Amino acid sequence: SLETNFPSAGYAYVVAVGNCFGPAGSTVRFSLGPTLNSFDFSAVTTSAYLGIVRGGENPQGQGTFSIARQFRVDSAGPRAFHVNSYMVYPTEGEQSFQCNGTTTVFFTENALQ
């Protein structure tokens, strides 16, 4: 999550990149939105496949993600953006995963084309 202050109305271009760790073979899906823990299926989404990085009895995986979205900013002041995610696969068994990343916000008075 990232909260930033805007100087006026305009547009925020939000970019998030990072990596995730969890059970090998898992898929994690991501969205960017203004509400924490609320996956926005109508917006741009992306997925990370956790390819195997450690074998053995409980193989672990790692995958990368990047996602970007433009938001309209109606007025000056603070606004928050959140990277929301959930595990798509597997649907049974170990489903915990951990993601780390960086979120950057660019502001402009005009929409990006």
KETOR-465709 format. One line per 8 residues: number of its first residue (from 1); their letters; for each residue z, x, y of C-alpha. Coordinates in Angstrom, 3 decimals. Each point is the difference from the previous one (the first is absolute). Example, Ala and Ser with C-alpha at 12.3 -4.5 7.8 and 13.67 -1.06 7.14 Angstrom:
1) as) 7.800 12.300 -4.500 ~ -0.660 1.370 3.440
END
This chain:
1) sletnfps) 0.000 0.000 0.000 ~ -0.685 1.076 3.530 ~ 0.998 -1.576 3.310 ~ -1.750 1.066 3.162 ~ -0.015 -1.114 3.646 ~ -3.266 -1.036 1.605 ~ -0.732 0.396 3.733 ~ -2.117 -3.168 0.254
9) agyayvva) -2.084 -2.465 -1.956 ~ -2.710 1.598 -2.098 ~ -0.584 1.095 -3.568 ~ 1.921 2.107 -2.479 ~ -1.872 1.892 -2.683 ~ 2.526 0.767 -2.752 ~ -0.654 2.617 -2.693 ~ 2.282 0.757 -2.952
17) vgncfgpa) -0.511 2.780 -2.567 ~ 2.231 1.277 -2.761 ~ 0.663 0.403 -3.699 ~ 1.908 -1.845 -2.716 ~ 1.811 0.994 -3.167 ~ 0.753 -2.240 -2.978 ~ -1.025 -0.750 -3.582 ~ -3.338 1.633 -0.897
25) gstvrfsl) -2.839 -2.512 -0.086 ~ 1.619 -2.338 2.543 ~ -1.832 -1.554 2.938 ~ 1.740 -0.687 3.329 ~ -1.597 -2.260 2.637 ~ 0.576 0.357 3.782 ~ -0.452 -2.028 3.186 ~ 0.849 0.562 3.676
33) gptlnsfd) 1.649 -2.809 1.919 ~ 2.483 -1.010 2.682 ~ 2.568 -1.355 -2.494 ~ 2.174 2.096 -2.324 ~ -0.241 -0.849 -3.729 ~ -2.843 -2.464 0.570 ~ -3.230 1.005 -1.716 ~ -2.989 -1.199 2.019
41) fsavttsa) -2.702 -0.904 -2.531 ~ -2.399 -1.136 2.753 ~ -0.054 3.424 1.665 ~ -1.444 3.352 -0.997 ~ 1.721 1.268 -3.153 ~ -0.288 3.108 -2.138 ~ 1.350 1.243 -3.333 ~ 1.316 3.269 -1.403
49) ylgivrgg) -0.454 0.868 -3.668 ~ 2.827 2.211 -1.283 ~ -1.771 2.588 -2.132 ~ 2.068 2.033 -2.448 ~ 1.697 3.114 1.399 ~ 2.686 0.424 -2.691 ~ -0.400 -0.958 -3.645 ~ 2.561 -0.518 -2.707
57) enpqgqgt) 1.946 -3.035 -1.117 ~ 0.106 -1.520 3.526 ~ -3.173 1.223 1.726 ~ 0.158 0.040 3.788 ~ -2.892 -0.578 2.374 ~ -0.943 0.754 3.585 ~ -2.600 -1.594 2.257 ~ -1.019 0.027 3.650
65) fsiarqfr) -0.724 -2.844 2.404 ~ -1.456 -0.556 3.449 ~ -0.328 -3.251 1.884 ~ -0.897 -0.960 3.574 ~ -0.041 -3.231 1.976 ~ -0.506 -1.094 3.600 ~ 2.537 -2.393 1.613 ~ -0.199 -1.878 3.282
73) vdsagpra) 2.936 0.763 2.324 ~ 0.637 -3.018 2.242 ~ 2.324 1.639 2.540 ~ 1.954 3.120 0.885 ~ 3.118 0.777 -2.009 ~ 1.091 0.920 -3.526 ~ -1.859 -0.971 -3.130 ~ 0.590 0.962 -3.636
81) fhvnsymv) -2.490 0.725 -2.776 ~ 0.815 0.236 -3.702 ~ -1.689 1.401 -3.084 ~ 0.760 -2.526 -2.747 ~ -0.699 0.672 -3.670 ~ 0.487 -1.244 -3.529 ~ -0.846 1.179 -3.510 ~ -3.083 -1.757 -1.365
89) yptegeqs) 0.015 1.643 -3.420 ~ 1.814 0.185 -2.359 ~ 1.522 -3.463 0.084 ~ 2.620 0.843 -2.648 ~ 2.327 2.926 -0.611 ~ 0.779 2.660 2.583 ~ -1.147 -1.211 3.403 ~ 1.852 2.223 2.446
97) fqcngttt) -1.969 2.221 2.343 ~ 0.703 2.047 3.113 ~ -2.435 0.537 2.855 ~ 0.215 2.375 2.955 ~ -2.355 0.173 2.909 ~ -0.756 0.120 3.687 ~ -0.973 -2.857 2.300 ~ -1.811 0.620 3.282
105) vfftenal) -0.806 -2.494 2.753 ~ -2.807 0.434 2.535 ~ -0.099 -2.291 3.059 ~ -3.035 -1.069 2.006 ~ -0.619 -2.775 2.498 ~ -3.284 -0.918 -1.707 ~ -0.647 -0.888 -3.633 ~ -1.425 2.755 -2.177
113) q) -3.501 -0.717 -1.263
END
